[in-house]
Amino acid sequence: MVRILGNNLPNRKKLYIALTCIYGIGLSTSKKIIKELKINSDLTVSDLTEENISQLRDFLESDKLKLEGNLRRFIRINITRLIEINSFKGKRHLKGLPVRGQRTRTNNRTSRKQNIFKSKAK
């Protein structure tokens, strides 16, 4: 089992799929990373050599990409900024409602349920 950025990558999965277990990496980003490091995309995680693993670890720990804790912190800072400036999106974040203009009359049952729990917790 390979451990990168605090995440265990599943051994049986292909490398480009396993990299998506890391927060901030999707399929397209994982394919770009593999292409840039010139690693065979058909390899599973268990077939990686120590050299490949160290290459991956070095690339992901560099400051080229915002991943895991840094990305979560960046998103949280942006949301708090929206709340502080009292924008419409910030108010929606506070209420636990959809932020990006989705319909709320008939859809979004989940976010409205979560909103009920938030109000009861206060």
N, C-alpha and C positions, 0 to 999 in steps of 0.2 A: 504494500500500500504506500503510495506516494503522498507526502504531506507538503502542501504549498500554501503559503499565506494563511496558515491555521485551518486549512480544509484538507480532508482526506479525499483523494481522488479515487473513484471506484476502479478496481483492477480490471474488470472484464469489459469495460466500455472502451470504445475508440477514443483516442486522445482528444479530438476536436469536440466530442460530446462531453467528455469528463471535465474539460476546462470550463464548461458552462456552470459547473457547481460553484465556481468562485463568483462572488457577488460583483457585478459590473462587467462580466464577460458573457456575451451572447454567442450565437453560432458564427456570425460574420466576423466578429472580433477574434474568436478562437482560430478560425481558418486563416486570418491575416497573420496572427502570431506564429502559427505553424509554418506558414509560407515564408515568413521573414527569417525564422530560425532554420529553415531548410530541413525540417523533420518530416519523415514519411507520414502522410495523413492516415494511412491504413493501419498504423500501429495501435495496439491496445496499450493501456497504461502499464500493464505487467511486462510488456515487451520492451519498454524504454531502457536505455542504458544509463549508467550513472552520469555520463557526459551530457546526454540529452536532458536529464532531470536538472542538472546544475545550470545548463543553458536556460531552461525554462524558468527556474527559480530566480536567476539573475535578471532576466528580462522583466519578469512580473514584479520584482521588488524594486526595479528602477522607477524613476519618476515619470516615465512616458505615459503611463495610464493611471487613472484614479480608480483604485479598487478597494474592496472591503471597507475597513474603518474610515479611510480617507474619504471615500465616496459617500458613505452614510453621513459623515460629519458635514460634508459639503452640502448635501441635500437638506439636512436639518438646519443648517445656517441659512440657507435660502428661504426655507419655510418660515423661520423665526423673523427674518427680515420682512417678509410679506405681512406677517402679523403685526410687527412693530409699526410699519408705515400705514397700517389700517386700510390695506387695499381690499378689494372685493374678494380676491383669491385667498387672502389671509383670513378673512371672516369665514369663508367656506371651510378652510382647514380647521379653524377653531370649532365650528359646529359639527365637523365630521361629515359634511355633505360633499357630493361630487364637485370638483373644482373647475373642470374644463368644459363647462357648458352643457353637460348631459341633462337629459330630461329627468325630472324628479317626481312627476305626478304618478306615473305608473311603473317606472323601472326602479332601479337602485334600492331594492328591498334591503340588501345587506348593509349598505351604509346607513340607512335609516334605523335599522335595528341596532347597529353599533352606537348610533347617536343616542338612542334611548338608554343604553347601558352607561354611556358617559354621563348623562344627566343624573341618573340614579346614584352613580358613584360620588358625585359632588355633594 
